[in-house]
Amino acid sequence: MPDLYLAQLCKQFAPSTPATYSGTKGRAEFDFGHCIMRASNRYLTLVVEAEDEQSLARMQHLIGLRLERCMWREKPVINWVRST
Protein backbone atom coordinates (compact mmCIF):
# COMPACT_ATOMS: atom_id res chain seq x y z
CA MET A 1 0.00 0.00 0.00
CA PRO A 2 2.84 2.51 0.39
CA ASP A 3 2.92 2.89 -3.41
CA LEU A 4 -0.76 3.86 -3.39
CA TYR A 5 -0.12 6.47 -0.71
CA LEU A 6 2.82 7.79 -2.72
CA ALA A 7 0.51 8.27 -5.72
CA GLN A 8 -2.18 9.92 -3.58
CA LEU A 9 0.34 12.24 -1.98
CA CYS A 10 1.71 13.35 -5.36
CA LYS A 11 -1.82 13.92 -6.67
CA GLN A 12 -2.62 16.09 -3.66
CA PHE A 13 0.49 18.19 -4.29
CA ALA A 14 -0.09 18.49 -8.05
CA PRO A 15 -2.55 21.39 -8.18
CA SER A 16 -0.18 23.79 -6.41
CA THR A 17 3.21 22.06 -6.46
CA PRO A 18 4.89 20.26 -9.36
CA ALA A 19 4.85 16.58 -8.41
CA THR A 20 5.61 13.45 -10.38
CA TYR A 21 5.53 9.76 -9.58
CA SER A 22 6.11 6.45 -11.28
CA GLY A 23 5.69 3.11 -9.57
CA THR A 24 7.59 3.30 -6.31
CA LYS A 25 9.27 6.71 -6.78
CA GLY A 26 8.00 10.26 -6.61
CA ARG A 27 9.20 13.84 -6.32
CA ALA A 28 7.57 17.13 -5.33
CA GLU A 29 9.22 20.49 -6.06
CA PHE A 30 8.45 23.38 -3.73
CA ASP A 31 9.73 26.95 -4.15
CA PHE A 32 11.83 26.43 -1.02
CA GLY A 33 12.95 22.79 -1.33
CA HIS A 34 11.97 19.36 -2.60
CA CYS A 35 10.75 15.98 -1.38
CA ILE A 36 11.85 12.65 -2.81
CA MET A 37 9.52 9.72 -2.08
CA ARG A 38 10.20 6.00 -2.24
CA ALA A 39 7.72 3.22 -1.50
CA SER A 40 8.77 -0.24 -0.35
CA ASN A 41 6.57 -3.17 0.64
CA ARG A 42 6.00 -1.76 4.13
CA TYR A 43 7.13 1.87 4.21
CA LEU A 44 6.90 5.18 2.45
CA THR A 45 10.21 7.00 2.87
CA LEU A 46 10.36 10.74 2.34
CA VAL A 47 13.61 12.65 1.93
CA VAL A 48 13.13 16.38 2.34
CA GLU A 49 15.74 19.00 1.48
CA ALA A 50 15.16 22.70 2.04
CA GLU A 51 16.98 26.02 1.78
CA ASP A 52 16.98 26.72 5.53
CA GLU A 53 15.59 25.58 8.89
CA GLN A 54 12.36 27.55 8.52
CA SER A 55 11.71 26.08 5.07
CA LEU A 56 12.48 22.59 6.34
CA ALA A 57 9.97 22.97 9.18
CA ARG A 58 7.39 24.31 6.74
CA MET A 59 7.87 21.37 4.38
CA GLN A 60 7.64 18.83 7.19
CA HIS A 61 4.41 20.44 8.35
CA LEU A 62 2.84 20.59 4.86
CA ILE A 63 3.90 17.07 3.93
CA GLY A 64 2.74 15.71 7.28
CA LEU A 65 -0.72 17.25 6.84
CA ARG A 66 -1.08 15.87 3.33
CA LEU A 67 0.10 12.43 4.38
CA GLU A 68 -2.40 12.36 7.25
CA ARG A 69 -5.17 13.17 4.75
CA CYS A 70 -4.10 10.32 2.47
CA MET A 71 -3.78 7.82 5.31
CA TRP A 72 -6.63 8.91 7.56
CA ARG A 73 -7.81 5.33 8.09
CA GLU A 74 -4.41 4.14 9.27
CA LYS A 75 -3.27 7.21 11.22
CA PRO A 76 0.33 7.32 10.01
CA VAL A 77 3.33 7.54 12.27
CA ILE A 78 5.70 10.13 10.87
CA ASN A 79 9.28 10.03 12.15
CA TRP A 80 11.46 12.83 10.83
CA VAL A 81 15.13 11.89 11.05
CA ARG A 82 17.94 14.36 10.36
CA SER A 83 20.99 13.36 8.43
CA THR A 84 24.13 15.37 7.91
For each residue, the residues with C-beta under 8 A, 3 or more apart:
1: 4 5
2: 5 6 24 39 40 41 42 43 44
3: 6 7 23 24 39
4: 1 7 8
5: 1 2 8 9 39 44 67 70 71
6: 2 3 9 10 21 24 25 26 37 38 39 44
7: 3 4 10 11 21 26
8: 4 5 11 12 70
9: 5 6 12 13 19 26 28 37 44 63 66 67 70
10: 6 7 13 14 19 20 21 26 28 37
11: 7 8 14 19
12: 8 9 66 69 70
13: 9 10 16 17 18 19 28 66
14: 10 11 17 18 19
15:
16: 13
17: 13 14 28 29 30
18: 13 14 28 29
19: 9 10 11 13 14 26 27 28 29
20: 10 26 27
21: 6 7 10 25 26 27 37
22: 25 26
23: 3
24: 2 3 6 38 39 40
25: 6 21 22 36 37 38 39
26: 6 7 9 10 19 20 21 22 36 37 38 39
27: 19 20 21 34 35 36 37
28: 9 10 13 17 18 19 34 35 37 63
29: 17 18 19 34
30: 17 33 34 35 50 55 59 62
31:
32: 50 51 52 55 58 59
33: 30 48 49 50 51 55 56 59
34: 27 28 29 30 48 49
35: 27 28 30 46 47 48 49 59 63
36: 25 26 27 46 47
37: 6 9 10 21 25 26 27 28 44 45 46 47
38: 6 24 25 26 44 45 47
39: 2 3 5 6 24 25 26 43 44 45
40: 2 24 43 44 45
41: 2
42: 2
43: 2 39 40
44: 2 5 6 9 37 38 39 40 67
45: 37 38 39 40
46: 35 36 37 63 67
47: 35 36 37 38
48: 33 34 35 56 59 60 63 80
49: 33 34 35
50: 30 32 33 53 55 56 58 59
51: 32 33 55
52: 32 55 56
53: 50 56 57
54: 57 58
55: 30 32 33 50 51 52 58 59
56: 33 48 50 52 53 59 60
57: 53 54 60 61
58: 32 50 54 55 61 62
59: 30 32 33 35 48 50 55 56 62 63
60: 48 56 57 63 64 80
61: 57 58 64 65
62: 30 58 59 65 66
63: 9 28 35 46 48 59 60 66 67
64: 60 61 67 68 78
65: 61 62 68 69
66: 9 12 13 62 63 69 70
67: 5 9 44 46 63 64 70 71 76 78
68: 64 65 71 72 75 76
69: 12 65 66 72
70: 5 8 9 12 66 67
71: 5 67 68 74 75 76
72: 68 69 75
73:
74: 71
75: 68 71 72
76: 67 68 71
77:
78: 64 67
79:
80: 48 60
81:
82:
83:
84:
